Amino acid sequence: MFYMDMIFSIVCLLLLVICVLVGVAF
């Protein structure tokens, strides 16, 4: 369960970074 939670949090962080980059780019 710990690994699943860690992977989920990492994916959420990556999505947030991508959203911010897209917002800044456009």
C-alpha positions in Angstrom: 0.0 0.0 0.0 2.9 2.4 0.8 4.3 2.0 -2.7 0.9 2.6 -4.3 0.4 5.8 -2.3 3.9 7.0 -3.1 3.4 6.4 -6.8 0.0 8.1 -6.7 1.5 11.2 -5.0 4.3 11.3 -7.6 1.9 11.1 -10.5 -0.2 13.9 -9.0 2.9 16.1 -8.6 3.9 15.4 -12.3 0.4 16.4 -13.4 0.6 19.6 -11.4 3.9 20.5 -12.9 2.6 19.8 -16.5 -0.5 21.9 -15.8 1.7 24.8 -14.6 4.1 24.5 -17.6 1.1 24.5 -20.0 -0.4 27.5 -18.2 2.8 29.5 -18.4 3.5 28.4 -22.0 0.1 29.4 -23.2 
